[in-house]
Amino acid sequence: MDARRPLLVTGSYGQLGKAVIAEAGARAIPTEGCDVDTIDIANRGAVTSWIIERRPRAVINCAAYTAVDDCEDHEDEARAVNATAVAHLAGACNTIGSKLIQISTDYVFDGTAKKPYREDDPVAPASAYGRTKLLGEQAARTADDHLIVRTAWLYGFGGRHFVGAIRRQIDAGNRQLRVVADQFGSPTFCDDLAAAILDLAAVGASGTVHAANTGITSWHGFAAEIARQLGARVEVVAVATSEFPRPARRPAYSGLDTSRLAELIGRRLPTWQDALTRYLGSACAS
Ligand SMILES: NC(=O)c1ccc[n+]([C@@H]2O[C@H](COP(=O)([O-])OP(=O)(O)OC[C@H]3O[C@@H](n4cnc5c(N)ncnc54)[C@H](OP(=O)(O)O)[C@@H]3O)[C@@H](O)[C@H]2O)c1
């Protein structure tokens, strides 16, 4: 990548966008972010001009309609951001020879697998969110130089996420937590993912790559580990998904095989338990 060209990050107020900008800053990469109040990526003219004027080395698209349950009733709005806007980004990147790095999700899989999903496993999203993100992947592939990074179960500074929700319940004095034990995935700390994304960009990776902290657990296992690391005296009760009906169907199993990531950047990401320790140990954790 041409070191004089900046990096552009969309969704810069989001938990991953913030982490990518912080990591790029630590690597002294000139970076500019946008969020919906400055550049709405669904506004083709605005986002195209923004990219073409800056001639970035790469655009990292962290912007998305991420309210998974809301997508069920607002699929058109979600598609506009998660897919149509990605086509705008791809078109602008092609005009000036920039790389498009699109962030995608484990929810493109149906969750019926019994072992971690590889990049070329068949996709079959079970939710509106997953369908719009899959269309976003297809749009990203129209960029001549593209990288699609599928990740999962994110938490990070300043975000709305599961770790914060469990912590708030503990802080409120709740002594019994009822948590779904029949959905399995890969909890991932945005700081570790941001480092992986920039490492992938640095080695010129392209195509599709799965990136997540190492290890797979259930939401129940994740909650029990959060409580343990916080030293909280709470009972974490395992419940079935059927006891918590929600508008969007989640995959029962969406562990990601990260072998390709390890081959490309020469390392696996730390375990999810190690990542959680570093997150909870930070004064900024919510
Ligand atoms: N969170 C997860 O567990 C998870 C798991 C797998 C993959 N991912 C993917 O990872 C990426 C980052 O997720 P995240 O958790 O960091 O999401 P996030 O915290 O919700 O951040 C997304 C950001 O994008 C902004 N945005 C929404 N529509 C926009 C638009 N039209 N133009 C510009 N900005 C817009 C959002 O603003 P508002 O908040 O105002 O809408 C928000 O600041 C997304 O692609 C997501 O699909 C997330």
The ligand as an SDF file (V2000), in Angstrom:
LIG
                    3D

 48 52  0  0  0  0  0  0  0  0999 V2000
  -21.5590   -6.2680   16.6470 N   0  0  0  0  0  0  0  0  0  0  0  0
  -21.3270   -7.5460   16.3490 C   0  0  0  0  0  0  0  0  0  0  0  0
  -21.4430   -8.4440   17.1890 O   0  0  0  0  0  0  0  0  0  0  0  0
  -20.8950   -7.9140   14.9460 C   0  0  0  0  0  0  0  0  0  0  0  0
  -20.6720   -9.2770   14.6530 C   0  0  0  0  0  0  0  0  0  0  0  0
  -20.2470   -9.6240   13.3600 C   0  0  0  0  0  0  0  0  0  0  0  0
  -20.0560   -8.6390   12.3960 C   0  0  0  0  0  0  0  0  0  0  0  0
  -20.2950   -7.3300   12.7090 N   0  0  0  0  0  0  0  0  0  0  0  0
  -20.0800   -6.3270   11.6730 C   0  0  0  0  0  0  0  0  0  0  0  0
  -18.9820   -5.5490   12.0950 O   0  0  0  0  0  0  0  0  0  0  0  0
  -19.1230   -4.2140   11.5940 C   0  0  0  0  0  0  0  0  0  0  0  0
  -18.9640   -3.2310   12.7380 C   0  0  0  0  0  0  0  0  0  0  0  0
  -19.9880   -3.5010   13.7030 O   0  0  0  0  0  0  0  0  0  0  0  0
  -20.0950   -2.6830   15.0590 P   0  0  0  0  0  0  0  0  0  0  0  0
  -20.5040   -3.6430   16.1150 O   0  0  0  0  0  0  0  0  0  0  0  0
  -18.8820   -1.8220   15.2540 O   0  0  0  0  0  0  0  0  0  0  0  0
  -21.3400   -1.7590   14.7160 O   0  0  0  0  0  0  0  0  0  0  0  0
  -21.8270   -0.4240   15.4430 P   0  0  0  0  0  0  0  0  0  0  0  0
  -21.1700   -0.2580   16.7660 O   0  0  0  0  0  0  0  0  0  0  0  0
  -23.3220   -0.4640   15.3540 O   0  0  0  0  0  0  0  0  0  0  0  0
  -21.2530    0.7030   14.4710 O   0  0  0  0  0  0  0  0  0  0  0  0
  -21.7580    0.9140   13.1840 C   0  0  0  0  0  0  0  0  0  0  0  0
  -21.6600    2.4030   12.9270 C   0  0  0  0  0  0  0  0  0  0  0  0
  -22.1190    2.6640   11.5870 O   0  0  0  0  0  0  0  0  0  0  0  0
  -22.9460    3.8020   11.6330 C   0  0  0  0  0  0  0  0  0  0  0  0
  -23.8320    3.8580   10.4910 N   0  0  0  0  0  0  0  0  0  0  0  0
  -25.0550    3.2840   10.3490 C   0  0  0  0  0  0  0  0  0  0  0  0
  -25.5820    3.6210    9.1580 N   0  0  0  0  0  0  0  0  0  0  0  0
  -24.6770    4.4100    8.5350 C   0  0  0  0  0  0  0  0  0  0  0  0
  -24.6590    5.0820    7.2920 C   0  0  0  0  0  0  0  0  0  0  0  0
  -25.7040    5.0060    6.4480 N   0  0  0  0  0  0  0  0  0  0  0  0
  -23.5750    5.8290    6.9470 N   0  0  0  0  0  0  0  0  0  0  0  0
  -22.5100    5.9350    7.8000 C   0  0  0  0  0  0  0  0  0  0  0  0
  -22.4950    5.3290    9.0160 N   0  0  0  0  0  0  0  0  0  0  0  0
  -23.5610    4.5770    9.3730 C   0  0  0  0  0  0  0  0  0  0  0  0
  -23.6940    3.6190   12.9380 C   0  0  0  0  0  0  0  0  0  0  0  0
  -24.3780    4.7940   13.3380 O   0  0  0  0  0  0  0  0  0  0  0  0
  -25.7330    4.6310   14.2440 P   0  0  0  0  0  0  0  0  0  0  0  0
  -25.3090    3.9490   15.5000 O   0  0  0  0  0  0  0  0  0  0  0  0
  -26.1640    6.0550   14.4060 O   0  0  0  0  0  0  0  0  0  0  0  0
  -26.6620    3.7830   13.4180 O   0  0  0  0  0  0  0  0  0  0  0  0
  -22.5550    3.2340   13.8700 C   0  0  0  0  0  0  0  0  0  0  0  0
  -21.8750    4.3590   14.3640 O   0  0  0  0  0  0  0  0  0  0  0  0
  -20.4620   -4.1870   10.8790 C   0  0  0  0  0  0  0  0  0  0  0  0
  -20.2710   -4.4290    9.5070 O   0  0  0  0  0  0  0  0  0  0  0  0
  -21.2090   -5.3600   11.4630 C   0  0  0  0  0  0  0  0  0  0  0  0
  -22.1860   -5.8570   10.5680 O   0  0  0  0  0  0  0  0  0  0  0  0
  -20.7070   -6.9450   13.9620 C   0  0  0  0  0  0  0  0  0  0  0  0
  1  2  1  0
  2  3  2  0
  2  4  1  0
  4  5  1  0
  4 48  2  0
  5  6  2  0
  6  7  1  0
  7  8  2  0
  8  9  1  0
  8 48  1  0
  9 10  1  0
  9 46  1  0
 10 11  1  0
 11 12  1  0
 11 44  1  0
 12 13  1  0
 13 14  1  0
 14 15  2  0
 14 16  1  0
 14 17  1  0
 17 18  1  0
 18 19  2  0
 18 20  1  0
 18 21  1  0
 21 22  1  0
 22 23  1  0
 23 24  1  0
 23 42  1  0
 24 25  1  0
 25 26  1  0
 25 36  1  0
 26 27  1  0
 26 35  1  0
 27 28  2  0
 28 29  1  0
 29 30  1  0
 29 35  2  0
 30 31  1  0
 30 32  2  0
 32 33  1  0
 33 34  2  0
 34 35  1  0
 36 37  1  0
 36 42  1  0
 37 38  1  0
 38 39  2  0
 38 40  1  0
 38 41  1  0
 42 43  1  0
 44 45  1  0
 44 46  1  0
 46 47  1  0
M  CHG  2   8   1  16  -1
M  END
$$$$
